[in-house]
Amino acid sequence: MTPEQLTGQVQDHIEFIQEHIGLHKQVVEPFKAMQQAAAKDGFNLQIVSAFRSYERQLGIFNAKLDGQRPVLDINNCLVDMQSLAIEDQVHAILLYSALPGASRHHWGTDIDVFDPELLSGEKLQLEPWEYERGGPLAPLNQWLENHCQQFDFYRPYQTYQGGIAPEPWHLSYRPLAEVFEQQMDIDVLNQCLTNKPTTAFETVAKLLPSIVARYVKITA
Ligand SMILES: [Zn+2]
């Protein structure tokens, strides 16, 4: 992948399977195979979010840093951003939202999934409790636990390791994502952030080495 593809600045590696749902061209077939297997077991496996562009991630990140979007902590409580030093504001955002250029959703290998029929009319929140025991999506969570590896998908954010909050809904296509994760580095990120900088760019640039170690290179 080129640095522009890795950071979501272009989308020529992406095939759109629905209007807003784009996957890496080599992930379309494996996803459909998994979807069909899920259907056989009674699940309607659907994607909420797949490819996301740099611009879109930049919008989310800046809105949180500018106070136009709420920032939540690991206990789902609102963070008082004003009370934090700028470095800590950035880390607070990165718990749930990737740095623009550093989202695995730029690659088209990573998807957020759910089953609309398990929600019985409730709106999807994408919060862990929905997927945990007793939550409406727990049966799908269990199915993914048992089956996603057969289709070469895995869940990089299953447990909290001090970087990104647990995201049981987030699947990654391992054969490609492992390679792309290797290709990501400080230079690739620096280049795209210099093109279209975030709010508080000086701080972000200074934190890049720790951001890459803590949030980007996550697969052991
Ligand atoms: Zn995701």
Residues whose N, C-alpha, C, O or C-beta is under 5 A from the ligand:
A	BS01	ZN	I111 D112 H170
